[in-house]
Amino acid sequence: MNAVFPIRVLEEKSKYDFAGLLRAHGIELPPVSIDTLQVNITKLCNQVCRHCHVDASPSRTEKLSPAGVAKCLEILERHPQIANLDITGGAPELHPGFDAFVEKAVALGKHVMVRHNLTVQLDGNPQTGENKEYLPGFFARNGVEVISSLPYYQEFFTDAQRGSGVFKKSIEAMQRLNREGFGVAGSGLVLNLVYNPVGAYLPAAQAGLEADYKRELKDKFGLVFNGLYTITNMPINRFRLHLEKSGQYEAYMEKLLAAFNPAAAAGVMCRSLISVGHDGRIYDCDFNQMLEMDAVDGRGRPLSIFDFDFDRALARRIRFDDHCLGCTAGAGSSCGGATA
Amino acid sequence: MSNYYESEDLKKFGDIGQHAKALADDFFRYYANVTGTDGALSKREKALIALAVSHAQKCPYCIDAYTTQCLETGANPEQMMEAVHVAAVMQAGITLVHSVQMQNHLKKLVL
């Protein structure tokens, strides 16, 4: 029997109400700039990491169209204030237009960052078999900043998170990058590493952990790198599923909530970048992108690269949800590491 | 409640302030000053000591809490297991060193 009276569905407020938390602390977080265009160009990846917020894998097929790549380049060209292009995925190097995208952005004078998972150098493209061993030389010729995940300086944690054998391959790939000059003092070629916890806990202090990484990787493998970024695991997608299946979701969220740091909140990355998805839609960050929380302008219209307007994007109201607690816990977390 | 040492009870640690708030406040201030800051010892070194003591004292709450704290201060499983071995070997040594007392008494009793 159909309901006679209309049912008014009340949206239940989350117990981890991030926006309410900001209000309680008197914190406003409007965008301050758009200095970085972060583009997630493909969900295809040679790895299947247990914490991956993108749910990337060798079977994914989503990728930014040639028109989308061209539009991103046009936006970069038209807006000198967007100084950085941050290319991510998946393994972004598996996108068929990756090399040209990098070369054209470099030709525009942009600082290009590539979120490089290291192992793709050795694994190649899982769908086409294309060899990717040329990447260190390609990165060097274009002077890109290489940013690579290495969850720990030991095999145990790294393989637990990223798959069996990943640590050994990552070390070999780093050696190849070092040989090209990445991370080597005076070369001008930058290799930064990313640490994130291998489970439901917060990252250690960035400076101390960076010193440990530098000492251990140098002593054991002769490796060098520039800086270490500590990043908190976001309670979304694959990692959230793990938390729920292992009965740790509530405890992890309570940990993030208890560690809320107003100073870290002020430095959240969504205030200075926009994130572009494989279909050209724009988001406040890569996490909102994976949750399909489109960035919207003041009139609630979704933003897209295909009708991009800088002022409209800068005037947007950043969308927050429970997962944002991950960026504001402890010393904070962003694509560039700790924020406080 | 049907069991001792429910893991959920760890969250109630702050409740020790019931009926004795001033003393609990003193304790938690002292606790935070000792364990929550880098001093002559780093937070990581303190976490590893606390993990060892947790095992020696057989406190499941503390083992959970300091396993997490060790990870959150950048310690690795090798360091954590070595810390537990320090606790174990100290307890073994403490047991064995008491055999000196046994030997002393043995010498006194035996012709």
Interface residues (C-beta under 8 A of the other chain):
Chain A: Y152 Q154 F156 F157 P197 G199 Y201 L202 P203 A204 A205 G208 L209 D212
Chain B: S42 K43 R44 T68 L71 E72 T73 G74 N76 P77 E78
